[in-house]
Amino acid sequence: MTVSASRWDLTNVYPSLDSKQFKSAMKKYKTMLDEMEAFFKKAAKADAKTDPKKLGKLLGESVDRFNDIYKLSGTIQAYIYSFVTTDSRNKEAMRLLSEYQQMSVQASVLNTRFTAWAGTLGKPAIKKATKTNASARAHEFILLEAAEQSKYLMSEAEETLAAEMTLSGGSAFGKLQGTLTSQMTVDFELDGEVKKMPMPALINLRSHPDESVRRRGYEAENKAWEGVQETLAACLNGVKGETLILDKKRGREDNLHASIDSARMDRATLEAMLGAMKDSFPMFRRYFNHKAKLIGKEKLAWWDLFAPLGKTDKVYSWNEARDFIVENFNKFSPELGAFAKRAFDNNWIDGEQREGKRGGAFCMGVPGVKESRILANFDGSFDQISTLAHELGHAFHNECAYQAGKTELQQFTPMTLAETASIMCETIATEAALAQTTNRDEVLAILEAQMNNASQVVVDIYARYLFEKEVFERRAKSELSADEINDIMERAQKATYGDGLDEKRLQKYMWTWKPHYYASGFSFYNYPYAFGLLFATGLYAVYQKRGADFVPAYKELLASTGEARAADLADKFGINIRTKKFWADSLAIIGKRADRFCEL
């Protein structure tokens, strides 16, 4: 289903890619980097014995300069990406992205140098110094974290080389995957008419009410992926091969280590969460099997996972989707509702499906104007409304930080906590919609949307975790063929979905179009989604008890997610995330939804 939707507008950021303002911003970025480099050459001469007041001033000026650099670079990057992600054939945007990335190597090197310097200073000296300077004191957590992470740096020459080489290595392979998958189209017969469909639109047919359409879409999708699987396998091998080498050189314990540190959590928390997720599989399989029964099948095939239930004839227009979200957000908080309305009214969202546009959805902050922009592929389904609510949650997260006056460094939020507001907004929309109706078909449709989403974030995310873990283990020994990668994916799905799906009708090509696997700078771009769902579910339970009094503390939490470890922030709500019980309790809430679903 292709439904008319908006395109985003960034003309308040820069008039155009060839405008004087944009060119000036690119020039200023380079100047700021050069000035930072000159400053740092002098600043880095200070050591742990330097007078605390002098050191505090140097640290304060360092973070101030970095904040200015990241504010400008974040704005430039978001602006360029607004073209690249919606039109991969825009050669000028691709050229400017390359130019920007070349310049950003210098920023990466400067950040690495700063981290190494923080390590030589040591935590005791940093703590003394931050007491003497306001900027340094406001960034103490970040400075101490840099000192800790300095243990996992190569030499300066090696880090510089790695930053330069990734442009034609891991990052280049990631770019190739994005370009290739966004430009693919398939001729597909829909409603008696053969249409040239971009891959995101074809993938979205998985939620079509007609099984024959879903199955043909699945078959057409797989045929298309088969034609490019070796190219995409080369991309995956390139990204993971680079990561393996760099993790080893940096002294990481394994390929999960950097991800855990980046997530600002520990292995005990991850193991507790994964253990609870695995324990919940029988509940989700019960849901899958009941859904199969409702659609008249013994077992669900992959193309049935997103089959709509209940009121299947409802296709939301763009305006109906907007009104639904704004109305339900208002019930949680008038501020949240007004914010969502502003996002729609000011064309912050690119929802239209079209050729050359990347699949999926994401939200990006535009720090220069203190706004966000959202990419989606809207098809009129309730699933896509949930996606819009999710991405608007990310945007509200950014808004809370902007309102609190947080700096760019203070806003660097780990993925685990970055999903808090997005999942919360999904929950708000679906729970509110569920409360508004007693009609069986509508209740069934909403519960199905809730359970489908939860199954993807718990069951499928666990499969992706297993998949990536094995890919790393085997890639360390040799490159993997597309057939081998397909086999790993299928076995991961069998291990998690179990008897909830027809094991002969899985999706071995799931790895081809998910951009997360091709992020050279971030491995295991999966379990944080589960963290976000379960953490937000636990928070929603707190909200149900506290009501409106919960909102101010929640906003404060969102504003400060870049300034503390996950466990410390959770403690403020009386939540202990290092125990399996918390995760199991959140999953039990989802289990009650499954029970209600299975009663229908």
SULVEN-V717305 format. One line per field, one symbol per residue. psi: psi as a letter, one per 30 degrees, with the letter a starting at -180 (. if undefined). A space follows every 50 residues. Layout:
psi=???
//
This chain:
psi=kjkkllklkgffdkelfgleeeeeeeeeeeeeeeeeeeefeeeffkaffk keeeeeeeeeeeeeeeeeeeeeeeeeeeeeffeeffifgjeeeeeeeeee eeefeeeeeeeeeeeeeeeeeleeeeeeefffkeeeefgeeeeeeeeeff fhkaleeeeeeeeeffegceeeeeeeeeeefffklkjkkkhgkkkjklee eeefffgkfjeeeeeeeeeeeeeeeefgeeeeeeeeeeeeeeeeeeeeef gkeaffeeeeeefhaleeeeeeeeeeeeffeeeeeeeeeeeeeeghlekk leffegkklbiffkjkleeeeeeeeeeeeefekeeeeeeeeeeeeghfkj fkklkfkllallkkkiffghllkkklikgfleefeeeeeeefeeeeeeee eeefgkleeffjkleefffeeeeeeeeeeeeeeeffkfkeeeeeeeeeee eeeeeefeeeeeeeeeeeeeeeeeffellkleeeeeeeeeeeeefefbgf ljffhaifgefefjfefgjfgjlhhdffeeeeeeeeeeeeeeefefbffe eeeeeeeefgfgglleeeeeefggkjffkfeeeeeefeeeeeeeeeeff.
//
